[in-house]
């Protein structure tokens, strides 16, 4: 019985890390293609920020080695939404808070287990005071929102939850 259990356990190879990643042992590489900004409203730093953050997340929180393209875990996609809207209004119909929302389409290819591949849209937002212009807070909001997007993408691709 113990031999059967040991054989069963050694046949299933999944690597776990402190980041919550569950990456097959056979996976060795990852690649992240540049995410162009195809949203109607464009922020110049958004594409490079998102691409760099996603690359850094996988480089720092997994044992996977980055390759230019065709990684065992391969990411490509585009930024499809970048909008600022009113998120809360006062009793006098004045905007109190605005919301910056960023939406990204991601195609994730898992070359080891194709069932884990996906085409999904991820969206995240952050609110800011309506007395401030978007251009005043854009840099810090992009950093905050991209961090959340990258965490969501990472968990979807590497955590099996």
N, C-alpha and C positions, 0 to 999 in steps of 0.2 A: 504494500500500500504506500509506504514512504517513497519507494522508487518511482511509482506511478505519479505521485504528487510532485516529486522533484522534476521528473521529465515534463510534466505539464507546465510547471512554473518556468523551466528553462526555455520552453518553446515560445513563450510570450515575452518579447523584448520591447519594453517601453522604458524610456528614460524620464525620470522626474527631476525637477529642479526646484529651488526655493522660489522661483518666480511663478510657480504653478503650471509651468509648461509640461506637456506630456508629448514628447516627440519620439517617434519610432527610432530605434537604435540604428536602423539602416539609413536614415536621413543624415547626410553629411554636409550639404550645402544649402544656401538660400540666395535668392536674387530679388532685387527690388528695382523695377523699371521706373523711370521718371514719371510722376503723376502730373500730366498737364492740367492747367486750370481752364476748363471749358465752361465755367459758370458765366452767366450774363454779366455779373459784376466781378471784377478781378482785383485781387490784391497781389502785387508783384512778388512778395516774399512767400506766398502760401505754397506754391508747388515745391520749391526747394526745401522749405521747412518740413512739409509732410514727408517727402521722400527721404530726407536725412534722418528724421525722427524714427521712421519705420525701420530704416537700415540700422540705426544705433540700437534700437530696442532688441532686434534679433541678434546683433553682434554681441551685445552686453549681457543678455539674459538667456542665451542658449549656447550650446557648443558648436552650432553650425558655422561653417566658414562661408563668407560672402564670395560669390562669383558674379561676373558681369551679367550673365543671363543663363536661363535654363537650370536654375537651382532645383534641388529636390523639393524645396518650398519656394515657389515662385510667385511674386506679387506684381500685378500691373493694374492700371486703372486710370481714373480721371476724377478731377474735382468737378462736380456738376452743379453745386449750389453754394452760393456765398451771399447771404441776405441779411439785412438789418431791418427788423420790424419792431413795432411797439409791443411790449410784453405786459405792461400794466399802466392803467390810466387812473387819474385822480377823480374825485366826485365831480369836479368841474370840467371833465373831459380833456384834461391836459396829460400828456405822456409823462409818466414818472420814470419808467424803465424802458430801455430798448434791449433787443436781443439779437446778437449776431449768431447766425446758424451756418455751419459749414456741412455740406453733404458730399460724400465721396463714394463713387462706385469702385468696388474692388473685385478683381478676378484673382482668386487664389488657386494655384495648381499644386496639389500634393502628389508628386511623382511616385511616392512610395505607396500611398493608399488613395486612389482616385475618388473613393466614396467620401473622403474628407475635403475634397476640392469644393469651391463654391464661387458663385457670382452673387455678391450682396451689396446693398447700399447701406452705408453707415452715416449717421448724422449726430452731431453734437452741437451744443450752444453754450453761450455765456451771456448773462445780462449785464448791462452797464447803465449808469445814471444818464437820464435823458438831457441833463444840462451839459453833458460832454459830447463833443463831436466824435464820430466814429474814427476819424483820422487821428484823434488824440489818444485813443485807447486800443486801436487796432493791433499794434504790435504785441501787447500783453495778452489781449484776447485770443489772437491767433495761437500764441504759445500754449495757452491754457486749453483751448479747444482741440488743437492738434494732439496734445498729450492724451486727452480723453479718447480721441479717435484711434490713435495708435494703440492704446491699451485695449480698446474694444476689438480691433483687428487682430492683435496679438492673441487675445483670449480665444477668439473665434478660430484662428488657425492652429494654435499650439496647445490649447487646453482641453479640447474635447468636452466643453460644457455648453 
